[in-house]
């Protein structure tokens, strides 16, 4: 069973315009269209859209995502390179997480100090 762009947008809680933009940028090469030219999304497409949306939300560039799509289309021989890209992204996220945790610790310290002044 396929879904319309509106159904996908509602299900994933992302704007239709975002889906269209990512499609225009070549990030959804497997999405088929019906006889009227409307996009027809499958469950597999949803996984891909969620991945791209998630990676964009943490700063991965459109260019990097386009590169991943191109590698994906080349097949299994590109698995090592794709894994490396995601490994590097995970390392960046973990470093960012550490910075955030340190900032939270400092905020908690300050709040404790402020509470003791009452």
MODELLER restraints for C-alpha pairs under 7 A, 6 or more apart:
rsr = mdl.restraints
at = mdl.atoms
rsr.add(forms.Gaussian(group=physical.xy_distance, feature=features.Distance(at['CA:1:A'], at['CA:42:A']), mean=6.79, stdev=0.5))
rsr.add(forms.Gaussian(group=physical.xy_distance, feature=features.Distance(at['CA:2:A'], at['CA:40:A']), mean=5.52, stdev=0.5))
rsr.add(forms.Gaussian(group=physical.xy_distance, feature=features.Distance(at['CA:2:A'], at['CA:41:A']), mean=5.16, stdev=0.5))
rsr.add(forms.Gaussian(group=physical.xy_distance, feature=features.Distance(at['CA:2:A'], at['CA:42:A']), mean=4.99, stdev=0.5))
rsr.add(forms.Gaussian(group=physical.xy_distance, feature=features.Distance(at['CA:3:A'], at['CA:40:A']), mean=5.65, stdev=0.5))
rsr.add(forms.Gaussian(group=physical.xy_distance, feature=features.Distance(at['CA:3:A'], at['CA:41:A']), mean=4.94, stdev=0.5))
rsr.add(forms.Gaussian(group=physical.xy_distance, feature=features.Distance(at['CA:3:A'], at['CA:42:A']), mean=6.45, stdev=0.5))
rsr.add(forms.Gaussian(group=physical.xy_distance, feature=features.Distance(at['CA:4:A'], at['CA:39:A']), mean=6.44, stdev=0.5))
rsr.add(forms.Gaussian(group=physical.xy_distance, feature=features.Distance(at['CA:4:A'], at['CA:40:A']), mean=5.65, stdev=0.5))
rsr.add(forms.Gaussian(group=physical.xy_distance, feature=features.Distance(at['CA:4:A'], at['CA:41:A']), mean=6.33, stdev=0.5))
rsr.add(forms.Gaussian(group=physical.xy_distance, feature=features.Distance(at['CA:5:A'], at['CA:16:A']), mean=6.58, stdev=0.5))
rsr.add(forms.Gaussian(group=physical.xy_distance, feature=features.Distance(at['CA:5:A'], at['CA:39:A']), mean=6.50, stdev=0.5))
rsr.add(forms.Gaussian(group=physical.xy_distance, feature=features.Distance(at['CA:6:A'], at['CA:16:A']), mean=6.52, stdev=0.5))
rsr.add(forms.Gaussian(group=physical.xy_distance, feature=features.Distance(at['CA:9:A'], at['CA:15:A']), mean=5.76, stdev=0.5))
rsr.add(forms.Gaussian(group=physical.xy_distance, feature=features.Distance(at['CA:9:A'], at['CA:16:A']), mean=5.56, stdev=0.5))
rsr.add(forms.Gaussian(group=physical.xy_distance, feature=features.Distance(at['CA:26:A'], at['CA:66:A']), mean=6.77, stdev=0.5))
rsr.add(forms.Gaussian(group=physical.xy_distance, feature=features.Distance(at['CA:27:A'], at['CA:66:A']), mean=5.94, stdev=0.5))
rsr.add(forms.Gaussian(group=physical.xy_distance, feature=features.Distance(at['CA:27:A'], at['CA:69:A']), mean=6.31, stdev=0.5))
rsr.add(forms.Gaussian(group=physical.xy_distance, feature=features.Distance(at['CA:31:A'], at['CA:39:A']), mean=6.60, stdev=0.5))
rsr.add(forms.Gaussian(group=physical.xy_distance, feature=features.Distance(at['CA:31:A'], at['CA:40:A']), mean=6.48, stdev=0.5))
rsr.add(forms.Gaussian(group=physical.xy_distance, feature=features.Distance(at['CA:31:A'], at['CA:41:A']), mean=6.16, stdev=0.5))
rsr.add(forms.Gaussian(group=physical.xy_distance, feature=features.Distance(at['CA:31:A'], at['CA:45:A']), mean=6.83, stdev=0.5))
rsr.add(forms.Gaussian(group=physical.xy_distance, feature=features.Distance(at['CA:32:A'], at['CA:39:A']), mean=5.89, stdev=0.5))
rsr.add(forms.Gaussian(group=physical.xy_distance, feature=features.Distance(at['CA:32:A'], at['CA:40:A']), mean=5.52, stdev=0.5))
rsr.add(forms.Gaussian(group=physical.xy_distance, feature=features.Distance(at['CA:33:A'], at['CA:39:A']), mean=4.39, stdev=0.5))
rsr.add(forms.Gaussian(group=physical.xy_distance, feature=features.Distance(at['CA:33:A'], at['CA:40:A']), mean=5.37, stdev=0.5))
rsr.add(forms.Gaussian(group=physical.xy_distance, feature=features.Distance(at['CA:34:A'], at['CA:40:A']), mean=6.54, stdev=0.5))
rsr.add(forms.Gaussian(group=physical.xy_distance, feature=features.Distance(at['CA:68:A'], at['CA:82:A']), mean=6.40, stdev=0.5))
rsr.add(forms.Gaussian(group=physical.xy_distance, feature=features.Distance(at['CA:71:A'], at['CA:78:A']), mean=5.74, stdev=0.5))
rsr.add(forms.Gaussian(group=physical.xy_distance, feature=features.Distance(at['CA:72:A'], at['CA:78:A']), mean=6.96, stdev=0.5))
